[in-house]
Amino acid sequence: MRSGALTLCSAPYTVFGDRMTGRFQRKMNPQKLSGFLNRTIQIKTRTISPAIVLAPMAGLGHIATRHLISKYGGFGLLFTGMCSANALPHENRDVSLVFRWRNEELPHLVCQIFGSEPDVMARAAQRIEKEGFFGVDLNFGCSVAAICKKGAGAALLKDPLRCSQIVSTVRQAVDIPLFVKFRTGWEDNRQYAADMARRFEDAGADALTFHPRVAPDRRSRSPKWEVIKDVQDAVDIPVFGNGNLFEAQDGLRMFEQTKCNGLSVGRMAIARPWLFAQWSNQFQPDDSIFYSAPKSYLELLSEYYNDFFSLKFFKKYLPYYCANFKFGHEILKKMSASKSMEEAGDKLNAVFENLPQVSSRPNLHLFL
Ligand SMILES: Cc1cc2nc3c(=O)[nH]c(=O)nc-3n(C[C@H](O)[C@H](O)[C@H](O)COP(=O)(O)O)c2cc1C
């Protein structure tokens, strides 16, 4: 499966450009990052290592994506995309698009739920515990209108008391590790984020994932990593920093600037599912991985879903994958015209007759 050559990369490599500090060139020793990552994090009574996890992503973090990421390894935990707490107690894992897993991944799989009612969230958490997941994650961060209109996701951050009720009710209902993922809030107020972090900890959360953007922002403006430090300073439970981790140097910088316990990586792990192995184990693939990874992904999608959903999920993945390349928008245009999985495979083969030029930072115009 791994066609990228596995070599240990010990020589410092050169890094060009940085979104936060302007244009510069510096050397980064990859062992410095893996030193941070290869630490152990205690979450309730369990431990995880490396200190890097896949962020929850609806429509992207499904069973096929997680299977592909698992082939490379190098992560501490994987998170499902958000599942409706209302629906979850009745979901059938054999047919559900989102509440579906491989038994092998349960020891490091956390299921994320969204909802607005404490009791409903607690019942969903009990099902998650019963199925044997590592933990349950509560969504206090999604700012999509359809979710906020139901009073769920980031909408809850307008009602701190309800946030406490939800966390403490779920805490009483289950023993597995309880995670909370949240954002800065609805205003650019650092103190509010730190206060909410303390509130979540007091209500019984075992770990936090913090995405330092205000809710109306979605992903348009850069996240303010300094707020991760405020959140980290406010609590004693582990904090995973999230937002715009694209290259190894970003991971190192987030650890150094925020003192967070671990990293939570979203979109870039879709673009490069081997990223966890590369950052934590210094797995150094060659460029053939840009062909072998999507090829395996097509196969995995077809293994888990019918042609309709495989193609739908593949098209959702394509912008992130194409963001790897210098002229990725052209590749995206060609490949997203595919009408079947077979055609998508043929188009991938055609694109790779000449290896497209790879960029070290993704083309953010293609990242959604
Ligand atoms: C397509 C997509 C779906 C997402 N779905 C969820 C979700 O279900 N739950 C959640 O907490 N965050 C969700 N997020 C937010 C990510 O977990 C993460 O906070 C965000 O992408 C920033 O991290 P990144 O810069 O590493 O991608 C989603 C993001 C994307 C791009």
Ligand as a Chemical Component Dictionary entry (heavy atoms), coordinates in Angstrom:
data_LIG
# 
_chem_comp.id                   LIG 
_chem_comp.type                 NON-POLYMER 
_chem_comp.pdbx_formal_charge   0 
_chem_comp.three_letter_code    LIG 
# 
loop_
_chem_comp_atom.comp_id 
_chem_comp_atom.atom_id 
_chem_comp_atom.alt_atom_id 
_chem_comp_atom.type_symbol 
_chem_comp_atom.charge 
_chem_comp_atom.model_Cartn_x 
_chem_comp_atom.model_Cartn_y 
_chem_comp_atom.model_Cartn_z 
_chem_comp_atom.pdbx_ordinal 
LIG C1  C1  C 0 -15.752 20.043 5.589  1  
LIG C2  C2  C 0 -15.564 20.337 7.051  2  
LIG C3  C3  C 0 -16.411 19.743 7.966  3  
LIG C4  C4  C 0 -16.262 20.000 9.335  4  
LIG N1  N1  N 0 -17.071 19.355 10.211 5  
LIG C5  C5  C 0 -16.884 19.524 11.551 6  
LIG C6  C6  C 0 -17.624 18.752 12.479 7  
LIG O1  O1  O 0 -18.402 17.877 12.114 8  
LIG N2  N2  N 0 -17.398 18.990 13.797 9  
LIG C7  C7  C 0 -16.492 19.918 14.248 10 
LIG O2  O2  O 0 -16.337 20.101 15.452 11 
LIG N3  N3  N 0 -15.761 20.645 13.374 12 
LIG C8  C8  C 0 -15.920 20.455 12.048 13 
LIG N4  N4  N 0 -15.130 21.129 11.161 14 
LIG C9  C9  C 0 -14.082 22.034 11.666 15 
LIG C10 C10 C 0 -12.753 21.294 11.823 16 
LIG O3  O3  O 0 -12.823 20.298 12.824 17 
LIG C11 C11 C 0 -11.611 22.282 12.196 18 
LIG O4  O4  O 0 -11.969 22.931 13.386 19 
LIG C12 C12 C 0 -11.358 23.332 11.111 20 
LIG O5  O5  O 0 -11.336 22.750 9.829  21 
LIG C13 C13 C 0 -10.011 24.036 11.370 22 
LIG O6  O6  O 0 -8.963  23.124 11.403 23 
LIG P1  P1  P 0 -7.976  22.923 10.121 24 
LIG O7  O7  O 0 -7.443  24.283 9.767  25 
LIG O8  O8  O 0 -6.926  21.955 10.607 26 
LIG O9  O9  O 0 -8.817  22.373 9.011  27 
LIG C14 C14 C 0 -15.251 20.888 9.799  28 
LIG C15 C15 C 0 -14.402 21.468 8.864  29 
LIG C16 C16 C 0 -14.539 21.197 7.514  30 
LIG C17 C17 C 0 -13.570 21.816 6.546  31 
# 
loop_
_chem_comp_bond.comp_id 
_chem_comp_bond.atom_id_1 
_chem_comp_bond.atom_id_2 
_chem_comp_bond.value_order 
_chem_comp_bond.pdbx_ordinal 
LIG C1  C2  SING 1  
LIG C2  C3  SING 2  
LIG C2  C16 DOUB 3  
LIG C3  C4  DOUB 4  
LIG C4  N1  SING 5  
LIG C4  C14 SING 6  
LIG N1  C5  DOUB 7  
LIG C5  C6  SING 8  
LIG C5  C8  SING 9  
LIG C6  O1  DOUB 10 
LIG C6  N2  SING 11 
LIG N2  C7  SING 12 
LIG C7  O2  DOUB 13 
LIG C7  N3  SING 14 
LIG N3  C8  DOUB 15 
LIG C8  N4  SING 16 
LIG N4  C9  SING 17 
LIG N4  C14 SING 18 
LIG C9  C10 SING 19 
LIG C10 O3  SING 20 
LIG C10 C11 SING 21 
LIG C11 O4  SING 22 
LIG C11 C12 SING 23 
LIG C12 O5  SING 24 
LIG C12 C13 SING 25 
LIG C13 O6  SING 26 
LIG O6  P1  SING 27 
LIG P1  O7  DOUB 28 
LIG P1  O8  SING 29 
LIG P1  O9  SING 30 
LIG C14 C15 DOUB 31 
LIG C15 C16 SING 32 
LIG C16 C17 SING 33 
# 
